[in-house]
Amino acid sequence: MALTTPTLGAAYHAVRTRRGLAIKQVRGQLDASAVSHFERDNTDIRMTNLMALLQPTGMSMAEFAQLIQTPTPSVEAIMQKISHAYDDLDWTTLKQFLATYSDATSADSVRYLIRLILASCVAELKNEQTQLSLTDDSFVENYLMQDGSWYGLEYIAFCNLAYSLSPETNNRVLKRMLSEYQSFHLPEYSRYFTAALYNLAVNRIEAHDFDGTRQMLRAISAVSDTNRDFLYLNHHLAFLRLLLPQLEHPTPATTAALNQFLNVTSLIDATLAAKFRGWFKQLTAQD
């Protein structure tokens, strides 16, 4: 596999010189002239050779990839923008995004998954039915259950669509995700893996399936390499852990603990606290 881009060689040259490294210190098994030609003329380079050149610089491929100007942003970057718009109730941005992906079809799985995620976000904010149609539910399941390891996109798709999939589909895909995560994953997948389990826990608690909720929370706790710096997600998990006993067997102690958490959250993020209170009110109104 070869990489080519107008800025690839120039970007590597900038990294190498910033580190104060000479070509002879980074070239490894490559000819010095080949490295110089790559930097100067942006000639094609094999992925394995680029990885070898990056190693002496101390820069990862993931970081280097972010330095390269590409016409299409990564799925993760797109999802960050969608997430921010959703959290801010930014209808204008969400509608603009949805219009951008309105022509996406199942033949282009990446764009179609993003379209489904956007449609689910918009429906949820409108308090409309968020469950996917049978056709789209089947598409997502077939995509996630096909042969091959899960990478970032697969976790991103499931964690954002789990809330909209049918319970039966969720159960089948959950087993697949747990198996794939155990057999192979990169550290950056942990956030989306945890988010998928959190959304499934939300599904369970809204259905008053408290045992199922506990099962999802235990699965999250068992992830030893979950990054504890994901403060926003972990704050949601903390709320869920306090909410569960309050819904199942409320006592003065559970009520006091939940109110204290909400009061502290109000000091940190009043909007988030209001969302938590509104969700709690909605859940208790179902009883």
Protein Blocks (a to p, Z undefined) as FASTA:
>chain_A
ZZddfklmmmmmmmmmmnopafklmnmmacfklmmmmmmnopacdfklmmmmmmmnopaf
klmmmmpccfbdcfklmmmmmmmmmmnopaklmmmmmmmmmmpcfklmmlmmmmmmmmmm
mmmmnopafbdcfklmmmmmmmmmpgcdddfklmmmmmmmmmmmcfklmmmmmmmmmmmm
mmoccfklmmmmmmmmmmmmmmmmmnopaklmmmmmmmmmmmmklcfklmmlmmmmmmmm
mmmmmmmmgcfklmmmmmmmmmmmmmmommlmmmmmmmmmmmmmmZZ
